[in-house]
Amino acid sequence: MASRSPVSPTLLTPRTAMPVAVAAALLAALLVLWLVGDRVFAAGFGASAIVVVGGVIAWRSLGQGRDEADSEPDWGLARAVTQTSHDAVAITDRGGRLVCANDLYETLFGGFPTPPDLTAKEGSVSALASAGRAAWRDGAAQVAQLRLDRQTVSVEITRAGDRQDMLIWRFERAANANRVDRLTDALAGDLGDRLGAAGIMAAMIAPDGHILAANPVFAHRALGRAEGQVEGMDFARFLITDSRGLVRFEREGLDGNPLRLVQVPFTDGDGGPLLIAMLDEEEEAQAIDGVTASSHVSTLVSLMPVGIALVDREGRFVQMNRAFARAAGVDPAVPPLYPGDLVVREDKAAVADAVRRFANGAAQSSDMAVRLRDHPDEPVALTIAGARGLGQAAVVLSLKDNSEESRLKREVAQATKMQAVGQLAGGVAHDFNNILTAILGHCDLMLMRHSPGDSDYDDIQQIRSNSNRAAGLTRQLLAFSRQQTLRPQVLQLPDVVSEVSNLLKRLLGETVTLNVSHGRDLGAVRADPGQLEQVVVNLAVNARDAMMTKNPHGGGTLTIRTRSVGLAEVRGRGDIMPAADYTALEISDTGTGIPPEVLPKIFEPFFTTKEVGKGTGLGLSTVYGIVKQSGGYIFADSRPGQGATFTIYLPVHNSGTVAPARAPARPRQTDLWGSGTVLLVEDEAMVRAVAERALSRQGYTVLSAENGEAALELLESCQPPDLLISDVVMPTMDGPTMARHARERYPHLPILFMSGYAEEQLRRSIDLDNVAFLPKPFSVQQLAEAARDALTAA
């Protein structure tokens, strides 16, 4: 198929149309003569009709000729142009039909198949189809390396034509593909048979050590059967080496004929295939001094995919393969002289002693942890073993490139440390909340006896204010440990940024420029809007401080951006984030940036680079806790001197419509007086004393118990209480267990739990209905409101 011939519909041409027009005009003139009777008038009418009809026919013929010329490309010219190309070229139309192709295309594919159906490989067809769709959409597309049967090509696809309704497909053979493909085909054909007849076994080896092709003789010797297939198998697994370094087929064992291996690289650099030729040798022909054996061993060492190096009895390197050089971070063209040159100074003596011991006769292998000179912070495993019969080599070294394993270990250790610190922070915050509850409660009770203007009123207010600041610190600790109480809502991130933008402008000052941009088609997320605002404020304040450090006179740009996240970006973050839909909140600045040695530690609690007294080190740890408790992920990217970017990924919430960002506030009631009997259970004496006095002042009759068992004994001897107020975590018997026993006796008893832990965390362990919750620390008024609401709801 060379080109497509244009096909035109049947038309009236000027030669056939004019007689028809003359006949029609004469017939019309005779009709006029019959009606009017004037021959001159009839003749004039007929001549006029002939002129008019002829002009119309000529105009239409010329116009249609132009349309046909404009609408149909000159495929003869297109084919002539494609013939001048050194690559295989084909042209397809909008319907996917092949309309033109050159002779190289026919030669390459053995005919004129229509792209993308050029091969039987499903992956290749899919790659070509995707590239074709991309070319229709973007105007051009490429496929770098495409394996078509036994050949490798690169493909360029371009959209063309006056109406942009054609695709031009250009197929170029990959570099070195011609000779490699030809040799691969030849080894499986006549050339392989002729080599086998001459006693030569040959195989084409990929850079990873797997066999691309081999002649039948090699397959027969390696597998023991003539019809065996060795393509795709590991070349080294077919060979063994004896104590003298002689190479044999593993299937034939030590009694088989020794082999001489010759390797021919196809490229100058790394990554190219190798042609391995093998010849049978008589064992007596081997050199006694072991030089020939060493050459065979060197060949095998170079083919090994793991890092192997050979060391002589003097402790000097004899050979190292590319994998060893890559793991050690050295140039294989200029290797070091001794193994000790690879490690830090502290490990040199240990490595030298181990090499000397194995060179002098130690038979077993040994593993030792060393620190490489180029990577002193990452210990690696060095395996050392003695060697016999390997010519000059006396010691074999094996070095594993475990940088990825070390990175994963560091991440696991960091996550474990953060979890342990989070549990410690949560416990500290819980105990501290009990102390703050007592301090705030006593302050409130004292304020009831003092009015503004008293000498002690301002001091009490100052104590209360400082206690509230301490309560803020405990909330930050709970946020880091992911144990704070959240009020999640389904919301849009641009709404949260809009709510806090006015506050940010005041915090940043006039010298810092705030840029806010929002992407399209953002998915809704489920989070606490107040906590997200705190996240934005904390990151913005840190960015402002970084920009002020870089430019003390002010100036800089803070950029807040919301956008949707593609699957490619999620995969780019590694295995940390599961594949899902995310909405990103990105906050970047033009400040000093974060040094590489500081970056892994920024989310740790109490870690700060600010001066003493200018930071608690809880800002970023609070941000981390809020994001993680909301089911999201946060990453920090920075280059020193070029600013920092914090990216928060929150999973898209896919159920229903978006709820309002703020729930309407309940009107505050001032009448807090009540009546009835309240059973108060609290193991902390100071908290129990404050709560008892506060409830008594509001008109309640209070019965108190120091633990759950005491509360149950009190229930046996007293009148039924109207309300049960209990701590959650207590010794001997916790609050939920005690409450279940109380409900068995009084099924409709209202219950109010109070705790310094998060409500969400506690409700998972509380299987009771109609239970209220009061977080610590709380004031006297908050306790009275919670008690009144619990009684009212009952």
C-alpha positions in Angstrom: 0.0 0.0 0.0 1.7 3.2 -1.2 -1.0 5.8 -1.1 -4.7 6.4 -1.3 -6.2 7.5 -4.7 -8.9 10.2 -4.5 -12.3 9.2 -5.6 -14.7 11.9 -7.1 -18.5 11.6 -7.5 -20.1 11.6 -11.1 -20.8 15.2 -12.2 -22.1 17.1 -15.3 -19.1 18.4 -17.2 -19.3 21.5 -19.4 -19.1 19.2 -22.5 -22.3 17.3 -21.6 -24.1 20.2 -19.9 -24.0 22.7 -22.8 -26.1 20.7 -25.3 -28.7 20.1 -22.7 -28.8 23.8 -22.0 -29.2 24.7 -25.7 -32.0 22.2 -26.2 -33.8 23.6 -23.2 -33.5 27.2 -24.5 -34.8 26.3 -27.9 -37.8 24.5 -26.4 -38.5 27.6 -24.3 -38.3 29.9 -27.4 -40.8 27.8 -29.3 -43.2 28.0 -26.4 -42.9 31.8 -26.3 -43.4 32.0 -30.1 -46.6 29.9 -29.8 -47.9 32.1 -27.0 -46.9 35.5 -28.3 -46.5 35.0 -32.0 -43.5 37.3 -32.3 -40.5 35.6 -33.8 -37.9 38.3 -32.9 -39.0 38.3 -29.3 -38.9 34.5 -29.1 -35.4 34.4 -30.6 -34.1 37.0 -28.2 -35.6 35.0 -25.3 -33.9 31.8 -26.4 -30.5 33.4 -26.8 -30.7 35.0 -23.3 -31.6 31.7 -21.8 -28.6 30.0 -23.4 -26.2 32.7 -22.0 -27.6 32.6 -18.5 -27.7 28.8 -18.2 -24.2 28.5 -19.7 -22.8 31.0 -17.2 -24.3 29.2 -14.3 -22.9 25.8 -15.4 -19.5 27.3 -15.9 -19.5 28.9 -12.5 -20.5 25.7 -10.7 -17.9 23.7 -12.6 -15.1 26.0 -11.7 -16.2 26.2 -8.0 -16.5 22.4 -7.7 -13.1 22.0 -9.2 -11.6 24.3 -6.7 -13.3 22.5 -3.8 -12.0 19.2 -5.0 -8.5 20.5 -5.4 -8.6 22.1 -1.9 -10.2 19.1 -0.1 -8.0 16.3 -1.3 -4.2 16.2 -0.5 -1.7 15.3 -3.2 -0.8 11.8 -1.9 1.7 11.3 -4.7 3.7 14.3 -3.5 3.3 13.1 0.1 4.7 9.6 -0.8 7.6 11.2 -2.7 8.5 13.3 0.5 8.3 10.2 2.8 10.6 8.3 0.5 13.4 10.8 1.1 13.3 10.0 4.9 15.9 7.6 6.4 13.2 6.4 8.8 10.0 4.4 8.3 7.1 6.9 7.9 3.3 6.4 7.8 0.3 8.8 7.7 -3.1 8.0 9.2 -6.3 10.0 8.9 -8.8 11.0 11.6 -10.6 7.7 11.2 -7.4 5.8 12.0 -6.9 4.5 8.4 -3.4 4.2 6.9 -3.4 6.6 3.9 0.3 6.8 3.0 3.6 5.0 3.9 7.1 4.7 2.4 9.0 1.6 1.4 11.1 1.6 4.7 7.8 1.2 6.6 6.9 -1.8 4.5 10.4 -3.3 5.0 10.4 -2.7 8.8 7.0 -4.3 9.4 6.8 -6.7 6.5 3.8 -5.0 5.0 1.4 -2.1 5.7 -0.1 -2.7 9.2 -2.1 0.2 10.6 -0.7 1.9 13.7 -0.9 1.1 16.6 -1.5 -2.6 15.6 2.1 -3.2 14.6 3.0 -6.0 17.0 1.5 -8.9 18.9 2.8 -7.5 22.2 -0.1 -6.1 24.2 2.1 -3.6 26.1 3.5 -2.2 22.8 0.1 -1.8 21.3 -1.1 0.0 24.4 1.9 2.3 24.5 1.4 3.2 20.8 -2.4 3.8 21.3 -1.8 6.1 24.3 0.9 8.1 22.3 -1.6 8.4 19.4 -4.3 9.8 21.6 -1.7 12.2 23.2 -0.7 13.4 19.7 -4.3 14.1 18.7 -4.7 16.1 22.0 -1.3 17.9 22.3 -0.1 17.9 18.7 2.9 15.6 19.2 4.0 12.6 21.3 6.9 10.2 21.6 7.7 6.6 22.7 11.4 6.4 23.6 12.0 2.6 23.5 9.4 0.3 22.0 10.1 -3.4 21.5 8.4 -4.7 18.4 8.9 -8.5 18.2 12.7 -8.8 17.8 13.5 -5.1 17.2 13.7 -1.9 19.2 12.5 1.4 17.8 11.7 4.9 18.9 8.5 6.6 17.7 7.6 10.2 17.0 4.0 11.1 16.3 3.0 14.6 14.9 -0.4 16.0 14.1 -0.4 17.7 10.7 -2.5 18.8 7.7 -4.4 22.0 6.9 -7.3 20.8 9.0 -5.0 19.1 11.5 -6.7 15.8 10.6 -3.7 13.7 9.9 -1.1 11.9 12.1 2.5 11.4 10.9 4.2 8.3 12.4 8.0 8.2 12.2 9.8 5.0 13.4 13.6 5.3 14.1 15.7 2.3 15.0 17.2 2.7 18.5 20.9 3.3 18.9 22.9 0.1 18.4 19.6 -1.7 17.8 20.5 -2.7 14.2 23.6 -4.7 15.0 22.3 -6.1 18.3 19.0 -7.2 16.7 20.8 -8.7 13.7 23.2 -10.6 15.9 20.4 -11.8 18.2 18.4 -13.1 15.2 21.5 -14.7 13.7 22.5 -16.5 16.9 19.1 -18.3 16.8 19.5 -19.0 13.1 22.2 -20.0 10.6 25.1 -18.2 12.3 24.4 -20.0 15.5 24.4 -23.3 13.8 27.7 -22.6 12.0 29.3 -21.5 15.3 28.1 -24.7 16.9 29.6 -26.7 14.1 32.9 -25.0 14.8 32.7 -25.9 18.5 31.8 -22.4 19.7 29.0 -21.8 22.1 27.7 -18.3 22.0 25.2 -16.3 24.0 24.0 -12.6 24.0 23.8 -11.3 27.6 21.8 -8.3 28.7 23.4 -5.8 31.2 21.5 -7.5 34.1 23.1 -10.9 33.3 20.1 -12.5 31.6 20.3 -14.3 28.2 18.9 -12.5 25.2 19.7 -15.2 22.7 22.0 -18.2 22.4 22.8 -20.8 19.7 21.4 -24.3 20.0 24.7 -25.8 21.1 24.9 -23.6 24.2 21.3 -24.5 25.1 22.0 -28.2 24.7 25.1 -28.1 26.9 23.5 -25.9 29.5 20.2 -27.7 29.8 21.0 -31.2 28.5 18.3 -31.2 25.8 18.3 -29.9 22.2 14.9 -28.3 22.4 15.5 -26.3 25.6 15.0 -22.5 25.7 17.5 -20.4 27.7 16.3 -16.9 26.7 15.5 -14.8 29.8 17.4 -17.0 32.2 20.4 -16.0 34.3 23.7 -16.7 32.5 25.8 -17.2 35.6 23.6 -20.0 37.0 24.7 -22.3 34.3 28.4 -22.1 35.2 30.6 -23.3 38.2 34.2 -22.8 39.1 36.5 -25.5 40.7 39.2 -25.0 43.2 41.7 -24.1 40.4 39.5 -21.5 38.9 38.4 -23.6 35.9 35.0 -22.8 34.5 32.5 -25.6 33.7 28.9 -26.0 33.0 27.0 -26.5 36.3 25.0 -29.4 34.7 28.1 -31.3 33.8 29.7 -30.9 37.2 33.4 -31.0 38.0 34.0 -33.9 35.6 32.9 -31.8 32.6 35.2 -30.1 30.1 36.6 -26.8 31.2 35.6 -23.7 29.2 37.4 -20.7 27.9 35.2 -17.6 27.9 35.6 -14.6 25.6 33.4 -11.5 26.1 32.8 -8.8 23.5 31.1 -5.6 24.7 28.7 -3.8 22.2 28.9 -0.3 23.7 31.7 1.7 25.2 30.0 2.6 28.5 27.9 0.6 31.0 24.5 -0.7 30.2 25.2 -2.4 26.9 24.8 -6.1 26.0 27.7 -8.6 25.9 28.5 -11.4 23.4 30.0 -14.4 25.3 31.8 -17.0 23.3 32.8 -20.3 25.0 35.3 -22.9 23.8 36.0 -26.4 25.2 39.6 -26.7 26.5 41.6 -29.6 27.6 42.3 -29.5 31.3 46.0 -30.1 30.8 46.3 -27.0 28.6 45.6 -24.8 31.6 48.5 -22.7 32.8 50.0 -24.0 36.0 50.6 -20.6 37.5 46.9 -19.9 37.5 47.0 -16.9 35.2 44.4 -18.4 32.8 42.2 -19.4 35.7 42.3 -15.9 37.0 41.1 -14.6 33.7 38.1 -16.9 33.9 37.4 -15.8 37.4 37.7 -12.2 36.4 35.1 -12.8 33.7 32.7 -14.4 36.1 33.2 -11.6 38.7 32.5 -9.0 36.1 29.2 -10.7 35.3 28.0 -11.0 38.8 25.0 -8.7 39.7 26.2 -8.3 43.3 29.2 -6.3 44.5 32.3 -8.6 44.4 36.0 -7.7 44.7 39.2 -9.8 44.8 42.1 -9.0 47.1 45.6 -10.6 46.9 47.8 -11.8 49.8 49.4 -8.4 50.2 46.0 -6.9 50.9 45.7 -5.0 47.5 42.8 -5.0 45.2 43.1 -7.4 42.2 39.7 -6.7 40.7 36.3 -5.3 41.6 33.1 -5.4 39.4 30.9 -2.5 38.6 28.3 -3.4 41.3 31.0 -3.3 44.0 32.4 0.0 42.8 28.9 1.5 42.7 28.1 0.3 46.2 31.4 1.6 47.5 31.1 5.0 45.7 34.3 4.7 43.7 35.3 5.0 40.1 36.0 1.5 38.7 38.5 3.0 36.2 40.6 4.4 39.1 40.1 1.9 42.0 41.7 2.4 45.4 44.8 0.4 46.3 43.6 -1.2 49.6 40.2 -2.1 51.1 40.9 0.2 54.0 40.9 3.1 51.6 37.1 2.7 51.2 36.2 3.2 54.9 36.5 5.9 57.5 39.7 6.2 59.5 38.2 4.5 62.6 37.4 1.3 60.6 40.6 1.0 58.6 42.5 -1.1 61.2 39.6 -3.5 61.6 39.2 -4.1 57.8 43.0 -4.5 57.4 43.2 -7.1 60.2 40.2 -9.1 58.8 41.7 -9.2 55.3 45.1 -10.3 56.7 43.5 -13.0 58.7 41.5 -14.5 55.8 44.5 -14.2 53.5 46.6 -16.3 55.8 44.2 -19.3 55.9 40.9 -18.5 57.7 38.3 -20.8 56.0 35.0 -19.3 57.1 33.4 -16.1 55.9 32.6 -13.2 58.2 30.3 -10.2 58.1 31.3 -6.9 59.6 29.7 -3.5 59.7 31.8 -0.7 58.3 31.2 3.0 57.4 32.2 4.0 53.9 34.3 7.1 53.5 31.7 8.8 51.2 28.8 7.8 53.5 30.1 7.9 57.1 26.6 8.0 58.6 25.3 4.8 57.0 26.9 1.6 58.1 27.0 -1.1 55.4 27.7 -4.9 55.6 31.1 -6.1 54.3 31.4 -9.9 53.8 35.0 -11.3 53.8 35.9 -14.8 52.8 39.1 -16.7 52.0 39.7 -17.9 48.5 41.6 -20.9 47.1 42.5 -21.7 43.5 41.6 -18.2 42.2 45.1 -17.3 41.0 46.4 -14.1 42.6 43.2 -13.6 44.6 43.4 -14.7 48.2 40.3 -12.9 49.7 36.8 -12.3 48.3 35.0 -9.2 49.5 31.3 -8.7 49.0 29.6 -5.3 49.6 25.8 -4.8 49.4 24.3 -1.6 48.3 21.8 -1.2 51.1 21.2 2.6 50.9 17.5 2.0 50.3 17.3 -0.4 53.2 19.1 2.1 55.4 16.6 4.9 54.4 13.7 2.7 55.2 15.2 1.8 58.6 15.7 5.5 59.4 12.1 6.2 58.5 10.8 3.4 60.7 13.1 4.5 63.5 11.8 8.0 63.2 8.2 6.9 63.1 8.7 4.7 66.2 10.4 7.6 68.0 7.6 10.0 67.1 5.0 7.5 68.3 6.8 7.0 71.6 7.2 10.7 72.1 3.6 11.2 71.2 2.5 8.7 73.9 4.7 10.4 76.4 3.4 13.8 75.5 -0.2 12.6 75.8 0.4 11.2 79.3 2.2 14.4 80.4 -0.6 16.5 79.0 -3.3 14.4 80.8 -1.5 14.8 84.2 -0.9 18.4 83.6 -4.5 19.0 82.7 -5.5 17.7 86.2 -3.2 20.3 87.8 -4.5 23.1 85.6 -8.1 22.1 86.3 -7.4 22.6 90.1 -5.6 25.9 89.5 -8.4 27.3 87.2 -11.1 26.0 89.5 -9.6 27.7 92.6 -9.1 30.9 90.7 -12.7 30.9 89.7 -13.8 30.3 93.3 -11.6 33.1 94.5 -13.0 35.5 91.9 -16.5 34.8 93.2 -15.3 36.5 96.5 -13.5 39.4 94.9 -14.8 42.1 92.6 -12.8 44.3 90.2 -10.9 46.9 92.1 -9.9 44.6 95.0 -6.2 44.4 95.8 -6.2 40.6 95.0 -8.4 40.7 91.9 -5.7 41.5 89.4 -3.3 38.9 90.9 -6.0 36.2 90.6 -6.7 37.2 87.0 -3.0 37.0 86.2 -2.8 33.5 87.7 -5.9 32.5 85.6 -4.4 34.0 82.4 -1.1 32.1 82.9 -3.0 28.9 83.6 -4.9 29.3 80.3 -1.5 29.8 78.5 -0.4 26.5 80.0 -3.6 24.9 78.9 -2.7 26.0 75.4 0.6 24.2 75.6 -1.1 21.0 76.7 -3.5 21.3 73.8 -0.4 21.5 71.5 1.0 18.4 73.2 -2.2 16.6 72.6 -2.3 17.7 69.0 1.2 16.3 68.4 0.2 13.0 70.1 -3.0 13.0 68.0 -5.1 12.8 71.2 -6.9 16.1 71.1 -10.6 16.5 70.6 -11.5 17.4 67.0 -14.8 18.5 65.5 -14.4 17.4 61.9 -16.6 18.8 59.2 -16.8 18.3 55.4 -15.4 21.5 54.0 -13.4 23.1 51.1 -9.8 24.2 51.7 -10.3 27.6 50.0 -13.0 28.4 52.5 -10.6 27.8 55.4 -7.9 29.9 53.8 -10.4 32.8 53.2 -11.4 32.7 56.9 -7.9 33.1 58.1 -6.5 35.5 55.4 -7.4 38.7 57.2 -5.6 37.4 60.3 -2.6 36.5 58.3 -2.3 39.9 56.8 -2.0 41.4 60.3 0.5 38.8 61.4 2.7 39.1 58.4 2.9 42.9 58.4 3.1 45.3 55.5 6.5 44.2 54.2 5.5 40.6 53.4 3.4 40.0 50.3 0.6 37.4 50.7 -0.3 35.5 47.5 -3.3 33.2 47.5 -4.4 31.0 44.6 -6.9 28.2 44.3 -7.0 25.4 41.8 -10.1 24.1 40.0 -12.2 21.0 40.7 -11.0 20.7 44.3 -12.3 17.7 46.3 -13.9 18.3 49.7 -12.0 17.2 52.8 -13.1 16.2 56.3 -11.3 18.0 59.0 -11.7 20.4 61.9 -11.8 24.0 60.4 -10.5 25.6 63.6 -7.5 23.2 63.7 -6.8 23.7 60.0 -6.7 27.5 60.6 -4.2 26.9 63.4 -2.1 24.9 60.9 -2.1 27.7 58.4 -1.3 30.3 61.1 1.6 28.3 62.6 3.2 27.7 59.2 2.7 31.4 58.2 4.3 32.7 61.4 7.3 30.4 60.9 7.6 31.6 57.3 7.5 35.2 58.4 10.3 34.6 60.9 12.4 32.9 58.3 11.9 35.8 55.9 12.7 38.3 58.6 15.9 36.4 59.4 17.0 36.6 55.7 16.0 40.2 55.4 15.9 42.1 58.7 14.4 45.2 57.1 11.4 43.1 55.9 10.3 41.9 52.6 9.4 38.6 51.1 6.5 36.6 49.6 4.3 34.0 51.3 2.3 31.9 48.8 -0.7 29.8 49.8 -2.0 27.5 47.1 -4.7 24.9 47.0 -4.8 22.3 44.2 -5.9 18.8 43.3 -3.3 16.1 43.3 -2.6 13.6 40.6 -1.7 9.9 41.0 1.8 10.5 39.6 2.5 13.0 42.4 1.2 10.5 45.0 3.5 7.8 43.7 6.4 10.3 43.6 6.2 10.5 47.4 7.1 6.9 47.7 5.2 4.3 49.7 4.3 6.7 52.4 1.0 7.8 50.9 -1.6 5.2 49.7 -2.9 5.7 46.2 -6.1 7.8 46.6 -7.5 11.2 45.7 -6.1 14.1 47.7 -6.5 17.8 47.9 -3.2 19.7 48.6 -2.6 22.8 50.7 0.8 24.3 49.8 2.5 27.1 51.8 5.8 28.4 50.5 8.0 31.3 51.4 11.2 33.1 50.2 13.0 32.9 53.5 16.3 31.3 54.6 15.2 27.8 53.9 15.9 24.7 56.2 19.4 23.2 56.3 19.5 19.5 55.2 20.7 18.4 58.7 17.8 20.1 60.4 15.0 19.0 57.9 14.4 15.5 59.4 14.0 16.9 62.9 11.6 19.8 62.4 8.4 17.9 63.4 9.9 16.7 66.7 8.4 18.3 69.8 10.5 21.0 71.6 13.0 21.1 68.7 13.6 24.7 67.6 16.3 26.7 65.9 15.1 30.0 67.4 16.8 31.8 70.2 16.0 30.9 73.8 12.7 32.5 74.8 11.5 33.0 71.2 9.9 29.6 70.6 8.7 26.5 72.4 9.4 24.1 69.6 5.8 22.9 69.5 4.5 24.8 66.5 5.5 22.3 63.8 4.8 19.3 66.0 1.3 20.6 66.5 0.9 21.0 62.8 2.1 17.5 62.3 -0.3 16.1 64.9 -3.3 17.9 63.5 -2.6 16.8 59.9 -2.0 13.2 60.9 -5.1 13.1 63.2 -7.1 14.4 60.2 -5.9 11.5 58.1 -3.5 13.6 56.0 0.2 13.8 55.3 2.7 16.7 55.4 6.0 17.1 53.7 8.7 19.8 53.9 10.9 20.6 50.9 13.6 23.2 51.1 16.9 24.4 49.7 19.1 26.6 52.0 18.7 30.2 51.0 15.8 29.5 48.6 12.9 29.3 51.0 10.8 26.3 52.1 7.6 24.7 51.0 5.2 22.8 53.2 2.7 20.6 51.3 -0.3 19.1 53.2 -2.2 16.3 51.5 -5.7 15.6 52.8 -7.8 12.7 51.5 -10.9 13.7 49.4 -14.2 13.1 51.2 -16.5 11.4 48.7 -19.9 11.3 50.5 -22.7 13.8 49.8 -22.6 17.6 49.8 -20.2 19.9 51.6 -21.4 20.9 55.1 -21.0 24.5 56.3 -17.6 25.3 57.6 -18.9 26.5 60.9 -21.7 25.2 63.0 -24.0 27.9 64.5 -23.0 28.8 68.0 -25.5 27.8 70.7 -26.8 30.8 72.6 -25.2 31.1 76.0 -27.4 30.7 79.0 -26.6 32.6 82.2 -28.9 30.6 84.6 -26.6 27.9 85.8 -28.4 27.1 89.1 -29.6 23.5 89.5 -30.9 21.0 92.0 -30.6 17.4 92.6 -28.0 14.9 93.7 -24.7 14.5 91.8 -22.4 11.6 92.3 -18.8 12.8 91.7 -16.1 10.2 91.0 -12.5 11.5 90.6 -9.2 10.0 91.8 -7.3 13.3 91.9 -8.1 14.9 95.3 -7.4 18.4 94.1 -9.7 18.1 91.1 -12.4 16.4 93.2 -12.3 19.2 95.8 -12.7 21.9 93.2 -15.5 20.2 91.4 -17.3 19.4 94.6 -17.2 23.0 95.8 -18.2 24.3 92.3 -21.3 22.1 92.1 -22.3 22.8 95.7 -22.2 26.5 95.0 -24.6 26.0 92.0 -27.2 24.3 94.3 -26.4 20.6 93.8 -26.1 18.0 96.6 -22.7 16.4 95.9 -21.7 12.9 96.9 -18.0 12.2 96.1 -15.9 9.1 95.7 -12.2 8.6 95.0 -12.5 5.6 92.6 -15.0 3.4 90.8 -15.3 0.8 93.5 -16.0 3.4 96.2 -18.6 4.9 93.9 -20.4 1.5 93.5 -20.4 1.0 97.3 -21.8 4.5 97.8 -24.6 3.7 95.3 -25.7 0.7 97.5 -26.3 2.9 100.5 -27.6 6.2 99.1 -30.6 7.5 97.3 -30.6 7.3 93.4 -28.4 10.2 92.1 -29.7 12.5 89.4 -26.4 12.8 87.6 -23.1 10.8 87.6 -19.9 12.8 86.9 -16.8 10.6 86.6 -13.2 10.7 85.4 -12.4 8.2 82.7 -8.9 6.9 83.6 -8.7 5.8 87.3 -6.9 3.1 89.2 -8.5 -0.3 90.1 -11.7 0.5 88.1 -11.9 3.0 85.3 -14.9 5.3 84.7 -16.6 3.4 81.8 -16.6 0.1 83.8 -18.1 1.8 86.9 -20.7 3.6 84.7 -21.8 0.3 83.1 -22.4 -1.2 86.6 -24.3 2.0 87.6 -26.5 1.8 84.5 -27.4 -1.8 85.4 -28.9 -0.5 88.6 -30.2 2.8 87.2 -30.8 2.4 83.4 -31.7 6.0 82.8 -28.9 7.6 84.9 -27.3 10.6 83.0 -23.5 10.4 82.8 -20.9 13.1 82.3 -17.4 12.0 81.7 -14.4 14.4 82.2 -10.9 13.6 81.0 -7.7 15.2 79.8 -7.5 12.8 76.8 -9.3 13.3 73.5 -13.0 12.6 73.3 -12.7 10.6 70.0 -10.1 8.3 71.6 -12.2 7.7 74.7 -15.5 7.1 72.9 -13.9 4.1 71.1 -13.7 2.4 74.5 -17.1 3.6 75.9 -20.0 1.5 74.7 -22.7 3.5 76.5 -25.5 5.7 75.1 -26.4 9.2 76.1 -23.0 10.0 77.6 -21.7 13.6 77.7 -18.0 14.6 77.7 -16.2 17.5 79.4 -12.5 18.0 78.4 -9.9 19.1 81.0 -8.9 21.6 82.0 -12.3 23.3 82.6 -13.5 26.3 84.6 -16.2 26.4 87.2 -18.7 27.9 84.8 -17.9 25.2 82.1 -18.5 22.5 84.7 -21.9 24.0 85.7 -22.9 24.4 82.1 -22.0 20.7 81.3 -23.9 19.5 84.4 -27.0 21.5 83.5 -26.9 20.3 79.9 -26.6 16.6 80.9 -29.6 16.9 83.3 -31.6 18.8 80.7 -30.9 16.2 78.0 -32.0 13.4 80.3 
